[in-house]
Amino acid sequence: MIYIVFQNGQDAQRLFEQLSKAPQPYGKLLYDNKTITVFFHEQNVAHMRALFIPIFSSCIIRAFETRWILSIISRTFFYENEEEQQQILQLTYSFIDGERHDYRLGKKINVPREQLIAQSLHECLQEGMFSFESLITFRLKPYYDRLMHYVELAIDEYKLEQEYQTFVQLLREIVASRQPKMSVLHLVYENETFQFFDDHFFYLSPHQLKQFIDRRLMVSQPMYIDTSVLAPLVSIAPEKIYMYTNVTDVGMIQTIQNVFQERIELRTPLDFPKKYAYNDIHSE
């Protein structure tokens, strides 16, 4: 048997509920008076414990991980606003789940966090009885360090997104305040390249685009503004932009959409009259 003793009855009940939902190939469970008792139905206790440890590790994560991450966000990094906490929490899990690239360590983190907890459990389970509070206070440092790492990544990403949103809002205000230099502009995105055309489908060369750029944009913005695409677009501030593309998950395309909003209409490259693109580009 293994006895897991808790100081907090709610924590004991929360973990017992998770354990009760999980497969129990090792034996059975009993909860009484802030104590979870694990019974093994085989004499090979070492084998049963080996079955129990990964299940127990996963249950700890399901029962407490979100709360521990929020504690790091609020107590270590002092984000007290609940909405900010939830945004950082979501970003943290996007790194944990691999949806976002860990640009600090990349593939160096290859030990699942369940395994980090399991490694800490082995010594506790040898004793037959242990305090859950002592486990999380003294033995789970590698796991906590992993959570701290992901929270730090999430906060870095959160700050970048906040800066980006401020940047986009500033560009929206600039566009709204400018007199349009063109009523319609056609923008083609193919082969990772943007090509500009005026309302008559005449190609606008990079040299021509530079003539439109308001140089004040280059010195007044808190973030770098792309000089080949975004700066000309904001400077021209067209009333309507027709964007021809088959993809929408490109960062620059999303930024253009965020800045120009209802002024943009997406079309496919097939909608663009190719004869204009070919003749005009190659006549430069």
GIRAGI-V106455 format. One record per residue. N is the residue number from 1. RES is the residue in one small letter. SS is DSSP state (2 for helix, 1 for strand, 0 for the rest). PHI is phi in whole degrees, 0 to 359 (* if undefined). NEAR is the number of other ideal C-beta (glycine too) atoms within 8 Angstrom. Layout:
n-><N & N>
res-><RES & RES>
ss-><SS & SS>
phi-><PHI & PHI>
near-><NEAR & NEAR>
This chain:
n-><1 & 2 & 3 & 4 & 5 & 6 & 7 & 8 & 9 & 10 & 11 & 12 & 13 & 14 & 15 & 16 & 17 & 18 & 19 & 20 & 21 & 22 & 23 & 24 & 25 & 26 & 27 & 28 & 29 & 30 & 31 & 32 & 33 & 34 & 35 & 36 & 37 & 38 & 39 & 40 & 41 & 42 & 43 & 44 & 45 & 46 & 47 & 48 & 49 & 50 & 51 & 52 & 53 & 54 & 55 & 56 & 57 & 58 & 59 & 60 & 61 & 62 & 63 & 64 & 65 & 66 & 67 & 68 & 69 & 70 & 71 & 72 & 73 & 74 & 75 & 76 & 77 & 78 & 79 & 80 & 81 & 82 & 83 & 84 & 85 & 86 & 87 & 88 & 89 & 90 & 91 & 92 & 93 & 94 & 95 & 96 & 97 & 98 & 99 & 100 & 101 & 102 & 103 & 104 & 105 & 106 & 107 & 108 & 109 & 110 & 111 & 112 & 113 & 114 & 115 & 116 & 117 & 118 & 119 & 120 & 121 & 122 & 123 & 124 & 125 & 126 & 127 & 128 & 129 & 130 & 131 & 132 & 133 & 134 & 135 & 136 & 137 & 138 & 139 & 140 & 141 & 142 & 143 & 144 & 145 & 146 & 147 & 148 & 149 & 150 & 151 & 152 & 153 & 154 & 155 & 156 & 157 & 158 & 159 & 160 & 161 & 162 & 163 & 164 & 165 & 166 & 167 & 168 & 169 & 170 & 171 & 172 & 173 & 174 & 175 & 176 & 177 & 178 & 179 & 180 & 181 & 182 & 183 & 184 & 185 & 186 & 187 & 188 & 189 & 190 & 191 & 192 & 193 & 194 & 195 & 196 & 197 & 198 & 199 & 200 & 201 & 202 & 203 & 204 & 205 & 206 & 207 & 208 & 209 & 210 & 211 & 212 & 213 & 214 & 215 & 216 & 217 & 218 & 219 & 220 & 221 & 222 & 223 & 224 & 225 & 226 & 227 & 228 & 229 & 230 & 231 & 232 & 233 & 234 & 235 & 236 & 237 & 238 & 239 & 240 & 241 & 242 & 243 & 244 & 245 & 246 & 247 & 248 & 249 & 250 & 251 & 252 & 253 & 254 & 255 & 256 & 257 & 258 & 259 & 260 & 261 & 262 & 263 & 264 & 265 & 266 & 267 & 268 & 269 & 270 & 271 & 272 & 273 & 274 & 275 & 276 & 277 & 278 & 279 & 280 & 281 & 282 & 283 & 284>
res-><m & i & y & i & v & f & q & n & g & q & d & a & q & r & l & f & e & q & l & s & k & a & p & q & p & y & g & k & l & l & y & d & n & k & t & i & t & v & f & f & h & e & q & n & v & a & h & m & r & a & l & f & i & p & i & f & s & s & c & i & i & r & a & f & e & t & r & w & i & l & s & i & i & s & r & t & f & f & y & e & n & e & e & e & q & q & q & i & l & q & l & t & y & s & f & i & d & g & e & r & h & d & y & r & l & g & k & k & i & n & v & p & r & e & q & l & i & a & q & s & l & h & e & c & l & q & e & g & m & f & s & f & e & s & l & i & t & f & r & l & k & p & y & y & d & r & l & m & h & y & v & e & l & a & i & d & e & y & k & l & e & q & e & y & q & t & f & v & q & l & l & r & e & i & v & a & s & r & q & p & k & m & s & v & l & h & l & v & y & e & n & e & t & f & q & f & f & d & d & h & f & f & y & l & s & p & h & q & l & k & q & f & i & d & r & r & l & m & v & s & q & p & m & y & i & d & t & s & v & l & a & p & l & v & s & i & a & p & e & k & i & y & m & y & t & n & v & t & d & v & g & m & i & q & t & i & q & n & v & f & q & e & r & i & e & l & r & t & p & l & d & f & p & k & k & y & a & y & n & d & i & h & s & e>
ss-><0 & 1 & 1 & 1 & 1 & 0 & 0 & 0 & 2 & 2 & 2 & 2 & 2 & 2 & 2 & 2 & 2 & 2 & 2 & 2 & 2 & 0 & 0 & 0 & 0 & 0 & 1 & 1 & 1 & 1 & 1 & 1 & 0 & 0 & 1 & 1 & 1 & 1 & 1 & 1 & 0 & 0 & 0 & 0 & 2 & 2 & 2 & 2 & 2 & 2 & 2 & 2 & 2 & 2 & 2 & 2 & 2 & 2 & 2 & 2 & 2 & 2 & 2 & 2 & 2 & 2 & 2 & 2 & 2 & 2 & 2 & 2 & 2 & 2 & 2 & 2 & 0 & 0 & 0 & 0 & 0 & 2 & 2 & 2 & 2 & 2 & 2 & 2 & 2 & 2 & 2 & 2 & 2 & 2 & 2 & 2 & 0 & 0 & 0 & 0 & 0 & 0 & 0 & 0 & 0 & 2 & 2 & 2 & 0 & 0 & 0 & 0 & 2 & 2 & 2 & 2 & 2 & 2 & 2 & 2 & 2 & 2 & 2 & 2 & 2 & 2 & 2 & 0 & 1 & 1 & 1 & 2 & 2 & 2 & 2 & 2 & 2 & 2 & 2 & 0 & 2 & 2 & 2 & 2 & 2 & 2 & 2 & 2 & 2 & 2 & 2 & 2 & 2 & 2 & 2 & 2 & 2 & 2 & 2 & 2 & 2 & 2 & 2 & 2 & 2 & 2 & 2 & 2 & 2 & 2 & 2 & 2 & 2 & 2 & 2 & 2 & 2 & 0 & 0 & 0 & 0 & 0 & 0 & 1 & 1 & 1 & 1 & 1 & 1 & 1 & 0 & 0 & 1 & 1 & 1 & 1 & 1 & 0 & 0 & 0 & 0 & 0 & 1 & 1 & 0 & 2 & 2 & 2 & 2 & 2 & 2 & 2 & 0 & 0 & 0 & 2 & 2 & 2 & 2 & 2 & 0 & 0 & 0 & 0 & 0 & 0 & 0 & 0 & 0 & 2 & 2 & 2 & 2 & 2 & 2 & 2 & 0 & 0 & 0 & 1 & 1 & 1 & 1 & 1 & 0 & 0 & 0 & 0 & 0 & 0 & 2 & 2 & 2 & 2 & 2 & 2 & 2 & 2 & 2 & 2 & 2 & 2 & 2 & 1 & 1 & 1 & 1 & 0 & 2 & 2 & 2 & 0 & 0 & 2 & 2 & 2 & 2 & 2 & 2 & 2 & 2 & 2 & 0 & 0>
phi-><* & 232 & 249 & 247 & 258 & 241 & 273 & 257 & 296 & 295 & 297 & 297 & 294 & 297 & 289 & 297 & 298 & 294 & 295 & 292 & 282 & 279 & 301 & 231 & 285 & 271 & 158 & 217 & 239 & 218 & 241 & 199 & 53 & 62 & 227 & 258 & 250 & 252 & 260 & 256 & 268 & 240 & 283 & 280 & 296 & 299 & 294 & 295 & 295 & 298 & 288 & 286 & 303 & 297 & 294 & 298 & 298 & 296 & 292 & 300 & 298 & 295 & 278 & 231 & 300 & 301 & 296 & 292 & 296 & 298 & 294 & 298 & 299 & 274 & 271 & 268 & 250 & 62 & 270 & 259 & 288 & 296 & 295 & 296 & 302 & 293 & 295 & 292 & 300 & 298 & 295 & 301 & 289 & 292 & 283 & 300 & 278 & 82 & 289 & 243 & 283 & 281 & 283 & 273 & 245 & 56 & 278 & 293 & 272 & 234 & 264 & 302 & 295 & 301 & 289 & 298 & 292 & 300 & 299 & 286 & 281 & 305 & 293 & 299 & 290 & 294 & 278 & 85 & 221 & 208 & 271 & 297 & 297 & 292 & 299 & 284 & 275 & 248 & 251 & 261 & 303 & 301 & 291 & 298 & 299 & 295 & 298 & 300 & 301 & 291 & 295 & 299 & 300 & 296 & 292 & 302 & 293 & 298 & 296 & 298 & 293 & 296 & 297 & 297 & 297 & 295 & 300 & 298 & 296 & 297 & 294 & 301 & 294 & 296 & 300 & 294 & 270 & 269 & 280 & 301 & 269 & 214 & 282 & 225 & 225 & 255 & 235 & 252 & 241 & 214 & 54 & 62 & 228 & 261 & 232 & 258 & 220 & 278 & 291 & 258 & 68 & 275 & 293 & 255 & 286 & 306 & 297 & 296 & 297 & 298 & 292 & 278 & 295 & 279 & 298 & 295 & 297 & 285 & 246 & 258 & 263 & 286 & 238 & 296 & 250 & 300 & 274 & 266 & 233 & 290 & 299 & 298 & 297 & 293 & 293 & 287 & 49 & 297 & 291 & 218 & 238 & 259 & 253 & 256 & 199 & 259 & 234 & 229 & 265 & 274 & 304 & 294 & 297 & 295 & 294 & 301 & 297 & 294 & 282 & 265 & 47 & 288 & 282 & 261 & 229 & 275 & 224 & 271 & 304 & 293 & 283 & 272 & 291 & 298 & 299 & 290 & 300 & 293 & 296 & 285 & 296 & 275 & 267 & 292>
near-><7 & 10 & 11 & 14 & 10 & 14 & 8 & 8 & 7 & 6 & 12 & 15 & 9 & 10 & 16 & 11 & 9 & 12 & 13 & 7 & 5 & 9 & 4 & 9 & 4 & 11 & 10 & 7 & 12 & 7 & 9 & 5 & 3 & 8 & 11 & 13 & 12 & 13 & 9 & 11 & 7 & 8 & 3 & 6 & 8 & 6 & 8 & 13 & 12 & 7 & 10 & 13 & 12 & 9 & 13 & 11 & 13 & 10 & 12 & 12 & 11 & 7 & 11 & 11 & 10 & 7 & 7 & 10 & 13 & 10 & 9 & 12 & 15 & 11 & 7 & 9 & 9 & 6 & 10 & 6 & 6 & 5 & 6 & 10 & 13 & 8 & 9 & 14 & 13 & 8 & 14 & 15 & 8 & 10 & 14 & 8 & 6 & 5 & 5 & 9 & 4 & 9 & 5 & 6 & 7 & 8 & 5 & 5 & 9 & 4 & 6 & 5 & 11 & 10 & 9 & 13 & 14 & 11 & 8 & 13 & 13 & 9 & 8 & 10 & 12 & 6 & 7 & 7 & 7 & 11 & 9 & 13 & 9 & 9 & 13 & 8 & 7 & 6 & 11 & 12 & 7 & 9 & 11 & 9 & 8 & 11 & 14 & 10 & 11 & 12 & 15 & 8 & 15 & 14 & 13 & 8 & 11 & 12 & 8 & 8 & 8 & 8 & 10 & 9 & 8 & 9 & 11 & 11 & 8 & 10 & 13 & 10 & 8 & 11 & 12 & 6 & 5 & 9 & 4 & 9 & 8 & 10 & 7 & 11 & 14 & 13 & 14 & 13 & 13 & 8 & 3 & 3 & 6 & 9 & 11 & 11 & 14 & 11 & 8 & 4 & 10 & 8 & 11 & 8 & 7 & 6 & 6 & 8 & 12 & 9 & 6 & 10 & 12 & 8 & 6 & 6 & 13 & 10 & 6 & 5 & 11 & 6 & 7 & 4 & 11 & 8 & 9 & 8 & 9 & 13 & 14 & 14 & 15 & 15 & 12 & 11 & 11 & 13 & 7 & 9 & 14 & 10 & 13 & 13 & 14 & 4 & 7 & 8 & 5 & 9 & 5 & 10 & 13 & 10 & 10 & 15 & 10 & 8 & 13 & 11 & 8 & 4 & 9 & 10 & 7 & 6 & 9 & 7 & 9 & 4 & 6 & 11 & 6 & 6 & 6 & 12 & 14 & 8 & 8 & 12 & 9 & 6 & 5 & 6>
